[in-house]
Structures are given as structure tokens and as C-alpha cells.
């Protein structure tokens, strides 16, 4: 027994040495190192229902119907059932697969287990709990056998939790909301907003997240990357595979793969963030790939952040938002308990002498009446409501001529914007002539009207559409449902339509004040800035398609309450 234990320790030490030689030394802070030329494909799938295109490509890489496939359902809560299901699924492709059950950690040292792994052409990890998977196999002969099999050419693959443990660290539990509100700090129940643990390191300096778009995991992945800025973060959608071959990353499937780097963060408080200090960081750089696209991870043109002279950009006469009138954006369709920014709007409009015009969509009549009463309570002298269906030239001109501030409320059908855009935008031009001279505010859906493009509907409900905005915030796209499902996709596609514009993504508890090129955030929760000025190329899906967009060179900043973003210099200030 002692001889066997010494042999096991020796074997494990050789494995760890091989891993160290394979991975090399850790990169310097602030820049991701070149990716090693991988000896065999590594296929990471974002979870969700099995995608036949992805499975067929995976089996092709492993040798087709002759492939010897081994299923490892280690992370599953029901490993026998998960293993049997995958055996049956792969049998439909003509592949005879075997599920390898490891019911106890001692099974990882069995000679038969190691022989099975050594003979495999494909080693596939099912979904489940990434913590269970990593802790069950880390430091065992099985982990060493995986490396050995990979070095001789076997394909390694995994889906969901089975795809998350191949980088340097893996994410444990936590949602974007908990990550953004608590960061790595624990709540009263002892649960952290997000936790990072050491992974297997087959992909040096990578963080991998799955179910990425479907579960809105951008916020938590940005926090994880900010905490390890020398790494690269990979967010994989469901039914989508990121295929690593050599230094190439190739994507297939129905969704997208987001590669996010932090080459030169101008602000980052990830290590100090917590319950009392909201997380803030930026700018990150995103390369977002869709099926059929690939990227060379060692190509410096793909990896580096564009070189930008921020001071020269600020001094340029073309710097955006340098002519913008002050405007207040309230994320909620109804009044918030925090009203300081709205009081400032009323003060700018004349205080007790303020004469406010509330323009509302046909289906926003009720919230418009609630806001009218609230504005009077907060000190406005008068507040008049006009509904979209009642707008006409003479009436609108008369009310505008006697107004000292304009407040926008819209509905999900876009009835107000449609009315303003009708008849060669006659009403819209009339409104704009006054809006450029008056203080502006908008709430809920109304914030969407003020930019270059206004988002309506949802791609998941099949009623997505966009309308030209009022362009009172030049080049902007403003979306108050950013943290909702499909919010990032909606905002990204609208930003791409502006060709060089920028996006402001806020939630219902946010208030954003735009003034002299600054976006000043208050309320609760973070606001996201998507900067499109340095995008190298992009691909938009068909109008009626649910497919994602692709983009290279998008910059992202996370702005917390009581801080700001400088749109002229395109950098966060916190």
C-alpha cells in the first residue's frame, strides 16, 4: 500500500509538472498572453438543449462514427441518468459512447478508469455543478489522464458546467445582479455576490461562463474579469460552441461567443467593491463572434484595444454631446422615491414658476397623470399632459410656446414617437425646435425617444422593431430595460445601426443626468455604456431573425451610482 501511495504521489507530481510546462508562466498585469498552440481541439458548449450542428462538428473532430467517446457526468446531480441520456443521444449519430461513472473520489484512482480515458478519442463532460466537478477531479489521476489524452490528440469537450472548468479560474454561483450589488462580499446569509475558484488551467488565463445571453451573465463576467484583468473572459450562449484549435477560436451554433478583454482599464474598483461600494470598471473590449466566424487569439490586431488620444478626442469639434441640452433620464415608468434629479429638472425649468409639458404615448395616459401630480408636489407651477392621439400642429405649438420644460412618457407600442414621426416628421421638427432650448426629462419607455434610434418590442416575443429617435442626444441609444432578458442584444443592435454611436443601458432604479458630455448616474444599480466609436466591423442579423449580432472592438464601461461617464473622452470617471 505504501509503495502504491508513493507511486500515486509521484504520478500526480509528474502531472502537475506537465501542466506547468504546458501553461507556462502567468502573464503580466493588464495584458493577456498569447494562447499556446493547443495540441488537440477543446470544445466548449454554452449549455441548453443539444444542438445537432454542434454535436456533428464535435464528433467529426473526434474521428466520426469510429470515435471512442467517453461521457463523464461527474458534475450532474443524477450522473447515471445523464450518462445514459448522452449515450442514447450519441447513438443516433452512429457513435457508441460509454458513460464513465465515478460515484466516489476513490474511483478516480482505479486502473480501469485510467485505461478507459487513455483509449478515448472524445472525453465529454456533461452539465451540472461546476464546483462539484472541479473539486471531485482536481489533483486526481483522472485530471492527469485527461491532460495525457489531450496531448496525444483526444478531443476534450464539455457543456454548461462541463465547459466552465478549463480556464485558470471558474465562476461559482452568483447572478449579474448579485455580482453588481455585492461583488465578492458576502450577505447576511453568508453568500457572496460572486465567487472565483481555481480551475484546471488547460486554457491559460481564461474565465469561461455559459448560458451567457440567456441568463444575462455579462455583469458577473465583467466583475470576474476586472478582478483578474490579465485574463480573457469568454461568454458562450446556449446551443453554441467555442472551438479552440491551435491559437484559433471558432464558433458554431445558434448563438454567439463573447470574448472580453481588459487591456487598459482606466477605472477598476473590483477589489474594493461590495455592499457599500458598487462595482465600477471600464473600458472593457468585446469581440463577439457568431456561427461560422473565427479569430486568431494571438493576432495583436484582434487582442489589443484601439490606441486613442483621449485629450485630443475631447478637444475635437466633432466630440459628441458637446452641444446637448441638459436632460434627466428616469429608468422607471412611475416616480421613484429618490427625486433629487427630478427636482433639479424642475428648478432648471423655473422652479415654482415651471410650466411643464408632459408628452405621453396613448397607452401611457395613467402613468402620465401620476407623474403630473408628482411634478406638482415637487414644486412645479403647472403641468399639462398631451396624449399622442390628440397631437396636432396648432395645439402642440401653442402649448410648447408657453412651456419652460418638456417631460416624455412613451408606451411599448411607440405611439408617441410614431405620431411625432408622421407626415415627414412635421410634429417632431416642431417639438425639436423647442426641445433644443428647454430642459428635458423622460421616464420609463420615454427615455428611448431622445436618442438616434428608439427600441421597441422584444425579439423573444417576435415583435421587435426600431424607429428613428428625436436625436436630442446625438448618436445615442438609450434603453431602460437593459438588465432585462435580451436587453443587451437589443441595445447592441441599435448601437450598431447608428454606425459609431453609443448606448446607455439603465435599469428601472437608475437616474441618469446628461449634461455637457457627462452622464451622471444616481439612484440604485449600475448603468452600462456601450461605446461604438472604435468598432472595426460588425454583422447584423436579418430584421425578423432572433440571431445575435457580431461585433469587433466594442468598448464597455460599468458606471455605478454617484459617478459619471465622460462621453467626449470616452472614459469612465469614478
Backbone torsions as a table, in degrees:
resi	resn	phi	psi	omega
1	UNK	NA	-43.5	179.5
2	UNK	-62.4	-39.4	178.1
3	UNK	-62.6	-42.7	-179.3
4	UNK	-63.8	-40.3	179.9
5	UNK	-65.5	-40.5	178.0
6	UNK	-63.7	-40.1	178.3
7	UNK	-63.5	-41.0	-179.9
8	UNK	-63.4	-42.2	179.4
9	UNK	-65.8	-39.1	178.1
10	UNK	-63.7	-44.3	178.9
11	UNK	-59.1	-44.7	-179.0
12	UNK	-64.7	-40.0	179.3
13	UNK	-63.5	-37.7	177.8
14	UNK	-66.7	-37.8	177.6
15	UNK	-61.8	-48.1	-179.0
16	UNK	-63.4	-36.9	176.4
17	UNK	-63.7	-42.5	179.5
18	UNK	-62.7	-41.3	178.0
19	UNK	-61.2	-44.4	-179.3
20	UNK	-61.5	-42.7	178.6
21	UNK	-65.9	-35.4	-178.7
22	UNK	-69.4	-41.3	-171.7
23	UNK	-88.9	-27.9	179.5
24	UNK	77.6	-168.0	-177.3
25	UNK	-84.4	155.1	-179.0
26	UNK	-67.9	143.1	-178.2
27	UNK	-69.7	157.6	174.7
28	UNK	-68.2	155.6	-176.3
29	UNK	-61.3	138.8	171.7
30	UNK	92.6	-4.8	-180.0
31	UNK	-149.2	129.7	179.2
32	UNK	-76.6	137.4	179.4
33	UNK	-75.7	165.3	173.3
34	UNK	-58.9	146.7	176.8
35	UNK	-80.2	135.3	177.9
36	UNK	-64.0	150.8	175.0
37	UNK	-70.4	102.8	-175.5
38	UNK	-66.4	141.8	-174.0
39	UNK	-77.2	-22.1	179.4
40	UNK	-153.9	162.4	-178.5
41	UNK	-62.3	146.5	171.4
42	UNK	-125.1	120.0	-172.8
43	UNK	-115.4	116.9	-178.1
44	UNK	-113.6	124.0	-174.6
45	UNK	-113.2	139.2	-172.8
46	UNK	-78.8	8.1	179.4
47	UNK	89.5	-165.4	-178.1
48	UNK	80.7	-176.2	178.2
49	UNK	-57.9	147.3	-178.6
50	UNK	-61.9	136.8	179.4
51	UNK	-104.8	119.7	-174.5
52	UNK	-62.4	-36.1	178.8
53	UNK	-63.1	-43.9	179.7
54	UNK	-64.7	-44.7	-179.2
55	UNK	-63.3	-43.1	180.0
56	UNK	-61.7	-41.0	179.2
57	UNK	-67.7	-39.8	178.5
58	UNK	-60.1	-46.8	-179.0
59	UNK	-68.4	-34.4	177.4
60	UNK	-62.2	-41.5	178.5
61	UNK	-64.2	-30.5	-176.6
62	UNK	-88.2	-5.2	177.8
63	UNK	119.5	9.9	176.4
64	UNK	74.8	-148.7	-175.7
65	UNK	-67.1	-16.5	178.1
66	UNK	-85.5	-2.9	-175.9
67	UNK	-64.3	137.4	173.4
68	UNK	-92.7	102.6	-174.0
69	UNK	-101.3	134.0	176.6
70	UNK	-119.5	125.5	179.3
71	UNK	-98.0	130.4	179.0
72	UNK	-118.4	95.3	-178.4
73	UNK	-88.4	41.7	-171.2
74	UNK	-64.3	-37.6	-176.2
75	UNK	-81.3	-10.3	-175.8
76	UNK	-73.5	147.2	174.3
77	UNK	-75.4	-18.7	176.3
78	UNK	-130.6	73.3	-172.2
79	UNK	-59.3	-37.8	-178.4
80	UNK	-64.4	-43.4	179.8
81	UNK	-67.7	-43.2	179.8
82	UNK	-63.4	-42.7	178.8
83	UNK	-62.6	-43.5	179.6
84	UNK	-64.3	-39.2	-179.8
85	UNK	-63.2	-41.0	179.8
86	UNK	-73.1	-33.3	174.4
87	UNK	-59.9	-44.8	-179.6
88	UNK	-66.5	-41.2	-178.4
89	UNK	-64.0	-45.8	-179.0
90	UNK	-71.5	-25.1	176.7
91	UNK	-62.4	-30.8	178.4
92	UNK	-65.9	-19.7	177.2
93	UNK	-95.2	4.9	179.1
94	UNK	83.3	16.8	-178.1
95	UNK	-109.3	129.6	177.2
96	UNK	-89.5	106.1	-177.5
97	UNK	-104.4	153.4	178.0
98	UNK	-125.9	128.1	175.6
99	UNK	-84.6	127.0	-180.0
100	UNK	-103.7	108.0	-178.3
101	UNK	-91.6	133.8	178.2
102	UNK	-123.9	75.4	-171.5
103	UNK	-65.7	-18.2	178.1
104	UNK	-144.0	154.9	-175.6
105	UNK	-60.3	-29.3	179.4
106	UNK	-61.8	-26.0	-179.2
107	UNK	-66.4	-17.9	-178.5
108	UNK	-73.6	-9.7	179.3
109	UNK	-103.0	-2.5	-176.7
110	UNK	-66.5	135.7	-179.4
111	UNK	-60.6	-39.9	-179.2
112	UNK	-63.1	-38.1	177.1
113	UNK	-60.5	-47.1	-177.8
114	UNK	-67.5	-34.6	176.9
115	UNK	-66.0	-40.1	178.6
116	UNK	-61.0	-45.2	179.1
117	UNK	-65.1	-38.6	-177.4
118	UNK	-66.3	-26.9	-176.7
119	UNK	-93.0	-4.9	-171.8
120	UNK	-79.7	148.3	171.0
121	UNK	-97.2	-23.4	-179.8
122	UNK	-139.1	126.2	176.4
123	UNK	-117.5	111.8	-169.9
124	UNK	-119.4	127.6	179.1
125	UNK	-102.6	127.1	179.0
126	UNK	-77.5	178.2	177.1
127	UNK	-78.7	-173.9	-178.9
128	UNK	139.7	-125.6	-177.2
129	UNK	-113.8	111.9	-177.3
130	UNK	-64.8	-29.1	178.2
131	UNK	-67.8	-44.5	178.0
132	UNK	-61.2	-43.2	-179.1
133	UNK	-62.3	-50.0	-177.0
134	UNK	-65.3	-45.2	-176.2
135	UNK	-71.5	-30.2	-178.1
136	UNK	-69.5	-34.6	-172.6
137	UNK	-109.6	-17.6	-176.5
138	UNK	-60.5	131.8	177.0
139	UNK	76.8	11.7	-179.7
140	UNK	-104.3	164.6	174.8
141	UNK	-57.8	-28.0	178.4
142	UNK	-62.1	-43.2	178.6
143	UNK	-60.2	-41.1	176.9
144	UNK	-65.6	-37.8	179.4
145	UNK	-66.6	-34.2	176.1
146	UNK	-61.8	-46.3	179.0
147	UNK	-61.9	-43.1	-179.9
148	UNK	-63.0	-44.8	179.1
149	UNK	-61.8	-41.4	-179.9
150	UNK	-64.7	-40.8	-179.2
151	UNK	-66.5	-27.0	178.3
152	UNK	-90.2	-1.7	172.7
153	UNK	118.5	0.3	177.9
154	UNK	-69.6	146.0	178.5
155	UNK	-84.9	129.5	173.0
156	UNK	-101.9	139.0	-177.2
157	UNK	-153.4	161.3	176.4
158	UNK	-166.6	158.2	177.8
159	UNK	-125.4	148.2	179.0
160	UNK	54.1	-121.3	179.0
161	UNK	-58.8	-32.1	179.5
162	UNK	-68.9	-9.6	177.2
163	UNK	-102.2	-8.5	-169.2
164	UNK	-92.2	-10.6	-169.2
165	UNK	-102.5	12.2	-174.5
166	UNK	-93.5	-12.4	179.8
167	UNK	-85.3	-163.6	179.5
168	UNK	-76.6	-36.4	177.3
169	UNK	-135.7	157.3	174.3
170	UNK	-126.4	153.7	-178.3
171	UNK	-86.6	136.1	179.5
172	UNK	-114.2	123.6	176.4
173	UNK	45.7	-160.2	177.3
174	UNK	79.2	137.5	173.9
175	UNK	-106.7	173.6	175.2
176	UNK	-61.4	-39.4	-179.2
177	UNK	-63.1	-46.5	-179.8
178	UNK	-67.9	-37.2	179.2
179	UNK	-64.5	-40.5	-177.4
180	UNK	-75.0	-28.6	-177.4
181	UNK	-91.3	-31.7	-176.4
182	UNK	-117.7	-16.4	-173.2
183	UNK	55.3	-128.4	-177.8
184	UNK	-95.0	2.8	179.7
185	UNK	-75.7	152.8	-179.7
186	UNK	-95.4	147.7	176.1
187	UNK	-85.7	-171.5	-177.4
188	UNK	-64.4	-20.3	178.9
189	UNK	-93.0	3.8	178.3
190	UNK	83.1	13.6	-179.0
191	UNK	-100.9	126.4	178.1
192	UNK	-77.3	156.2	174.3
193	UNK	-63.2	-35.5	176.2
194	UNK	-157.9	149.2	178.5
195	UNK	-133.6	138.8	174.5
196	UNK	-114.1	136.7	176.7
197	UNK	-131.9	158.5	-178.3
198	UNK	-66.5	130.0	177.9
199	UNK	-102.2	-164.4	-171.8
200	UNK	-82.7	-20.2	173.3
201	UNK	76.8	16.1	176.9
202	UNK	-65.5	-33.0	172.6
203	UNK	-104.8	108.3	-174.9
204	UNK	-66.2	132.0	173.4
205	UNK	57.6	43.0	175.6
206	UNK	-120.0	144.5	168.3
207	UNK	-117.0	131.2	-173.3
208	UNK	-124.6	129.1	176.1
209	UNK	-127.1	149.1	-177.3
210	UNK	-122.6	176.9	-174.5
211	UNK	49.9	40.0	-160.9
212	UNK	-67.1	-58.6	-179.8
213	UNK	-74.0	-37.7	-174.7
214	UNK	-63.4	-36.0	-178.3
215	UNK	-107.4	15.5	175.2
216	UNK	50.0	58.3	-174.5
217	UNK	-97.4	12.6	179.9
218	UNK	-60.1	-44.5	-177.0
219	UNK	-59.1	-45.1	-177.9
220	UNK	-72.2	-31.7	179.0
221	UNK	-71.9	-34.7	176.3
222	UNK	-64.3	-40.6	177.1
223	UNK	-63.0	-45.7	-180.0
224	UNK	-60.2	-40.8	-179.9
225	UNK	-70.0	-39.6	179.1
226	UNK	-62.5	-31.1	178.8
227	UNK	-76.2	-20.4	178.4
228	UNK	-135.5	67.1	-169.3
229	UNK	-64.8	-14.3	176.5
230	UNK	-77.6	-8.5	-177.0
231	UNK	-88.6	177.5	169.3
232	UNK	-121.2	140.5	-178.8
233	UNK	-106.5	139.1	-177.5
234	UNK	-126.2	117.7	176.7
235	UNK	-109.6	119.7	-173.0
236	UNK	-113.1	126.8	178.7
237	UNK	-75.8	163.2	177.1
238	UNK	-65.5	148.1	179.4
239	UNK	66.2	21.6	-174.9
240	UNK	-134.1	143.1	-179.5
241	UNK	-121.5	136.9	168.8
242	UNK	-101.0	115.4	-175.8
243	UNK	-107.2	115.7	178.1
244	UNK	-97.1	122.7	175.4
245	UNK	-137.7	117.6	-172.7
246	UNK	61.8	-126.4	175.6
247	UNK	-103.0	10.6	-178.3
248	UNK	-92.2	139.3	170.4
249	UNK	-113.9	119.1	-178.4
250	UNK	-120.5	145.8	-175.1
251	UNK	-120.0	135.7	169.6
252	UNK	-138.0	159.7	178.4
253	UNK	118.5	-172.0	-171.6
254	UNK	-87.1	-17.9	-173.6
255	UNK	-111.5	-140.7	-176.8
256	UNK	-137.2	165.3	172.6
257	UNK	-124.1	124.7	-178.7
258	UNK	-104.0	119.0	176.1
259	UNK	-103.1	115.1	-174.5
260	UNK	-118.4	132.2	178.3
261	UNK	-125.4	163.8	178.6
262	UNK	-130.6	67.0	-172.3
263	UNK	-68.2	-29.5	-178.9
264	UNK	-155.4	73.7	178.9
265	UNK	-64.6	128.7	178.5
266	UNK	-90.7	-10.5	175.4
267	UNK	-156.7	138.4	-177.6
268	UNK	-166.3	114.1	178.7
269	UNK	-117.7	27.4	-174.3
270	UNK	-55.5	-36.0	-176.2
271	UNK	-78.6	-18.3	178.6
272	UNK	-102.8	-12.6	-173.2
273	UNK	-67.3	152.2	178.8
274	UNK	180.0	-156.6	-176.4
275	UNK	-62.7	-32.7	-177.9
276	UNK	-99.1	-12.8	-178.9
277	UNK	-128.9	98.2	-177.4
278	UNK	-61.3	144.1	179.7
279	UNK	-64.2	138.1	177.3
280	UNK	-145.8	139.8	177.6
281	UNK	-167.7	155.3	174.0
282	UNK	159.2	165.1	-4.4
283	UNK	-90.6	140.9	168.2
284	UNK	-88.0	161.6	177.1
285	UNK	-121.7	128.1	-177.8
286	UNK	-112.7	132.8	166.1
287	UNK	-113.1	119.2	-175.5
288	UNK	-116.2	116.9	-174.2
289	UNK	-107.7	145.3	174.9
290	UNK	-117.3	174.6	-173.6
291	UNK	-53.4	131.8	179.9
292	UNK	94.7	-12.0	-179.3
293	UNK	-95.8	155.7	178.8
294	UNK	-144.7	165.9	-180.0
295	UNK	-148.6	141.9	174.5
296	UNK	-89.0	113.5	-174.9
297	UNK	-69.4	-13.9	177.4
298	UNK	-98.8	0.2	177.4
299	UNK	-77.8	114.0	-175.3
300	UNK	-64.5	-25.8	177.5
301	UNK	-67.1	-28.3	176.8
302	UNK	-84.5	-30.5	-171.0
303	UNK	-88.4	-30.0	-171.1
304	UNK	-86.5	157.7	174.1
305	UNK	-82.9	141.7	178.0
306	UNK	-56.1	139.9	178.0
307	UNK	-80.7	119.7	-173.3
308	UNK	-128.5	129.6	172.6
309	UNK	-85.2	95.7	-173.4
310	UNK	-63.2	-38.1	-177.8
311	UNK	-68.8	-41.8	178.3
312	UNK	-64.5	-38.7	178.5
313	UNK	-61.9	-41.4	-178.8
314	UNK	-65.7	-35.9	-177.1
315	UNK	-80.5	-15.0	-177.1
316	UNK	-64.2	142.3	179.3
317	UNK	-68.3	-17.2	-179.8
318	UNK	-92.2	2.9	179.6
319	UNK	-57.3	130.7	-173.2
320	UNK	-74.1	154.7	176.7
321	UNK	70.3	7.6	-179.6
322	UNK	-77.1	-7.2	177.3
323	UNK	-116.2	9.0	-173.6
324	UNK	-72.5	140.4	172.2
325	UNK	-76.3	148.3	177.7
326	UNK	-57.7	137.5	177.6
327	UNK	-146.1	147.4	-178.2
328	UNK	-113.6	126.4	-177.9
329	UNK	-113.7	118.1	179.0
330	UNK	-106.9	123.2	-174.7
331	UNK	-67.3	-27.7	-176.0
332	UNK	-87.5	144.1	176.6
333	UNK	-71.9	-21.5	177.6
334	UNK	-116.5	160.0	-176.9
335	UNK	-58.4	142.9	175.6
336	UNK	-94.1	161.4	176.9
337	UNK	-67.0	-32.0	175.8
338	UNK	-83.3	115.5	-171.6
339	UNK	-124.1	10.7	-176.1
340	UNK	-57.2	-44.6	-179.0
341	UNK	-66.7	-34.2	178.1
342	UNK	-70.1	-38.3	175.7
343	UNK	-61.2	-39.4	177.2
344	UNK	-62.8	-40.1	177.2
345	UNK	-60.8	-45.0	179.2
346	UNK	-63.6	-41.1	179.2
347	UNK	-61.5	-44.1	178.8
348	UNK	-65.3	-25.4	180.0
349	UNK	-88.0	-0.5	177.1
350	UNK	125.1	3.7	178.0
351	UNK	62.3	-128.6	-179.4
352	UNK	-65.9	-15.8	176.3
353	UNK	-97.3	7.5	-177.5
354	UNK	-65.0	132.5	176.9
355	UNK	-115.5	101.5	-170.3
356	UNK	-101.4	139.8	173.7
357	UNK	-108.6	121.3	175.5
358	UNK	-100.8	114.0	176.1
359	UNK	-99.8	126.0	-172.4
360	UNK	-133.3	147.4	171.3
361	UNK	-66.8	160.1	-176.8
362	UNK	-57.7	-35.4	-177.4
363	UNK	-92.8	10.0	179.2
364	UNK	-113.8	21.1	-177.3
365	UNK	-63.5	-40.8	-177.7
366	UNK	-67.0	-51.6	176.6
367	UNK	-61.5	-29.4	177.4
368	UNK	-63.0	-39.6	178.6
369	UNK	-68.6	-37.9	176.1
370	UNK	-62.2	-44.3	178.8
371	UNK	-65.9	-38.8	179.9
372	UNK	-57.4	-46.9	179.2
373	UNK	-65.3	-38.9	-179.8
374	UNK	-66.0	-40.3	179.5
375	UNK	-64.4	-35.9	176.4
376	UNK	-68.4	-39.7	177.3
377	UNK	-62.2	-36.9	-177.9
378	UNK	-80.0	-1.2	170.8
379	UNK	120.4	-2.9	178.9
380	UNK	-66.6	146.9	179.6
381	UNK	-78.1	-33.5	-178.1
382	UNK	-154.8	148.1	176.7
383	UNK	-144.6	121.1	-177.4
384	UNK	-114.9	135.1	-179.7
385	UNK	-104.9	129.5	171.2
386	UNK	-120.6	127.7	180.0
387	UNK	-92.9	148.6	-174.1
388	UNK	-51.2	-47.1	-175.6
389	UNK	-67.6	-15.0	-178.9
390	UNK	-99.9	2.7	-176.8
391	UNK	-74.0	136.2	170.3
392	UNK	-151.1	162.8	-170.5
393	UNK	-54.1	-53.9	-173.0
394	UNK	-65.6	-45.0	-178.6
395	UNK	-65.3	-43.2	-179.5
396	UNK	-65.5	-43.1	-179.6
397	UNK	-61.7	-39.3	-178.4
398	UNK	-66.4	-44.2	-179.3
399	UNK	-69.5	-41.2	179.1
400	UNK	-60.7	-40.5	-178.4
401	UNK	-62.1	-23.6	-177.8
402	UNK	-108.9	16.6	-177.7
403	UNK	-108.6	148.2	176.9
404	UNK	-113.7	1.6	176.9
405	UNK	-167.0	151.1	-176.8
406	UNK	-123.6	135.1	-179.3
407	UNK	-124.1	128.4	-175.3
408	UNK	-107.3	132.8	169.4
409	UNK	-132.4	134.0	-177.8
410	UNK	-126.7	171.0	173.3
411	UNK	-117.9	171.2	-175.7
412	UNK	-67.2	-16.8	178.3
413	UNK	-86.8	-8.3	179.0
414	UNK	69.7	31.5	-175.6
415	UNK	-66.5	-36.4	179.6
416	UNK	-67.0	-48.6	-179.5
417	UNK	-64.8	-36.7	177.2
418	UNK	-62.1	-40.9	179.0
419	UNK	-65.7	-40.2	-179.6
420	UNK	-71.7	-27.5	-179.5
421	UNK	-87.1	-9.5	-176.6
422	UNK	-71.3	159.6	177.4
423	UNK	52.0	58.1	-179.5
424	UNK	55.5	33.8	174.7
425	UNK	60.2	37.8	-177.2
426	UNK	-62.8	-48.4	179.4
427	UNK	-67.4	-38.1	179.8
428	UNK	-62.9	-41.4	178.2
429	UNK	-65.5	-38.8	176.7
430	UNK	-62.1	-45.6	180.0
431	UNK	-63.4	-43.9	-177.3
432	UNK	-61.4	-37.4	-179.2
433	UNK	-60.4	-32.4	176.8
434	UNK	-86.9	-38.5	-175.3
435	UNK	-62.0	-28.8	179.7
436	UNK	-71.1	-10.3	-178.8
437	UNK	-114.8	-9.5	-173.0
438	UNK	-115.5	152.4	171.9
439	UNK	-62.3	142.2	-176.2
440	UNK	-122.6	148.7	172.2
441	UNK	-146.2	155.0	177.6
442	UNK	-150.1	151.4	-179.6
443	UNK	-134.1	148.4	175.9
444	UNK	56.6	-131.8	-178.6
445	UNK	-61.4	-23.2	-178.8
446	UNK	-62.3	-24.2	-179.2
447	UNK	-65.5	-23.2	-176.6
448	UNK	-68.6	-25.5	-173.6
449	UNK	-69.3	-24.9	-165.4
450	UNK	-80.9	-15.0	-178.0
451	UNK	-92.5	-164.2	-178.0
452	UNK	-78.6	-32.8	-179.0
453	UNK	-133.1	137.7	179.0
454	UNK	-113.0	130.9	-176.1
455	UNK	-94.9	135.7	175.1
456	UNK	-139.1	155.7	177.1
457	UNK	72.3	-170.0	-177.6
458	UNK	-143.1	134.6	178.0
459	UNK	-64.0	-30.1	-179.4
460	UNK	-71.5	-23.4	176.5
461	UNK	-96.3	-2.9	176.7
462	UNK	75.0	19.9	-179.8
463	UNK	-126.3	30.1	-179.1
464	UNK	-69.9	135.3	170.3
465	UNK	-157.2	160.2	179.7
466	UNK	-131.8	146.0	179.4
467	UNK	-124.7	153.2	172.7
468	UNK	-61.7	133.8	179.9
469	UNK	-84.5	-176.0	-179.1
470	UNK	-80.4	-11.7	177.0
471	UNK	59.5	30.0	174.6
472	UNK	-77.1	-21.0	168.8
473	UNK	-113.6	92.1	-170.5
474	UNK	-56.8	131.4	176.2
475	UNK	76.5	-1.7	-172.9
476	UNK	-91.9	154.4	165.4
477	UNK	-127.7	123.5	-175.5
478	UNK	-118.4	129.1	-175.3
479	UNK	-140.3	120.3	-174.6
480	UNK	-90.8	-2.7	177.1
481	UNK	-110.2	33.0	-175.4
482	UNK	-59.8	-40.8	-175.6
483	UNK	-83.0	5.4	174.8
484	UNK	-85.5	169.5	178.6
485	UNK	-57.7	134.0	179.4
486	UNK	70.6	5.9	-178.4
487	UNK	-63.1	-43.7	180.0
488	UNK	-62.8	-42.5	-178.8
489	UNK	-62.1	-43.6	178.9
490	UNK	-60.4	-48.5	-176.9
491	UNK	-66.2	-42.6	-179.9
492	UNK	-60.2	-48.2	-178.0
493	UNK	-62.5	-38.1	178.8
494	UNK	-67.4	-39.3	177.1
495	UNK	-62.6	-41.7	179.3
496	UNK	-63.6	-33.9	177.8
497	UNK	-64.2	-28.9	179.8
498	UNK	-77.7	-12.8	178.2
499	UNK	52.3	75.0	178.3
500	UNK	106.8	5.4	179.4
501	UNK	-82.9	-164.5	-178.8
502	UNK	-142.7	158.2	-178.4
503	UNK	-119.5	145.6	173.0
504	UNK	-119.3	114.0	179.4
505	UNK	-107.9	115.5	-179.6
506	UNK	-127.7	167.8	179.9
507	UNK	-111.8	176.8	-175.5
508	UNK	-66.2	-15.6	-179.5
509	UNK	-101.5	7.9	-179.3
510	UNK	-96.7	151.0	166.3
511	UNK	-129.6	130.3	179.7
512	UNK	-122.8	129.4	177.0
513	UNK	-107.4	117.2	175.9
514	UNK	-95.9	123.0	-176.8
515	UNK	-157.6	118.3	176.2
516	UNK	53.4	46.0	175.5
517	UNK	80.6	5.9	178.4
518	UNK	-112.3	140.5	170.3
519	UNK	-107.5	109.5	-175.5
520	UNK	-103.4	120.9	-171.0
521	UNK	-100.4	137.8	171.9
522	UNK	-141.3	-174.3	-176.3
523	UNK	87.8	-140.2	-179.7
524	UNK	-130.0	144.3	177.1
525	UNK	88.3	158.4	-176.8
526	UNK	-84.9	154.0	172.1
527	UNK	-110.3	142.8	179.9
528	UNK	-108.2	137.2	173.6
529	UNK	-109.6	127.8	173.0
530	UNK	-109.5	113.6	-176.3
531	UNK	-101.0	118.2	-174.9
532	UNK	-103.0	5.5	-174.0
533	UNK	-67.3	-22.0	-174.0
534	UNK	-115.7	20.1	177.4
535	UNK	-67.8	130.8	179.5
536	UNK	-83.8	-41.6	178.1
537	UNK	-162.0	162.4	179.9
538	UNK	-156.6	163.6	177.3
539	UNK	-134.8	123.8	177.9
540	UNK	-99.2	142.0	176.5
541	UNK	-74.8	170.6	175.1
542	UNK	-60.9	152.2	-174.6
543	UNK	-54.8	-41.2	-175.7
544	UNK	-94.4	13.8	-175.8
545	UNK	-96.5	149.4	173.9
546	UNK	-91.6	1.6	-178.1
547	UNK	-66.7	151.7	179.9
548	UNK	-80.5	164.9	174.2
549	UNK	-88.6	157.6	173.5
550	UNK	-113.1	149.1	-178.7
551	UNK	-157.2	149.4	176.2
552	UNK	-131.3	122.7	176.3
553	UNK	99.4	15.9	176.6
554	UNK	-73.1	134.8	176.3
555	UNK	-104.2	138.5	-176.5
556	UNK	-128.1	134.5	173.9
557	UNK	-129.9	142.2	178.0
558	UNK	-104.1	117.0	-176.0
559	UNK	-111.7	119.2	-179.0
560	UNK	-87.9	169.8	176.0
561	UNK	-57.5	150.8	177.9
562	UNK	66.0	25.9	175.6
563	UNK	-138.7	-175.0	-171.8
564	UNK	-147.7	166.6	173.8
565	UNK	-127.4	133.3	-179.8
566	UNK	-96.2	106.6	-176.4
567	UNK	-75.3	-20.1	178.4
568	UNK	-76.4	-45.3	177.5
569	UNK	-86.3	-10.3	179.7
570	UNK	57.3	52.8	177.4
571	UNK	-149.4	151.9	178.4
572	UNK	-77.4	152.3	176.2
573	UNK	-128.0	101.5	178.4
574	UNK	-157.0	NA	NA
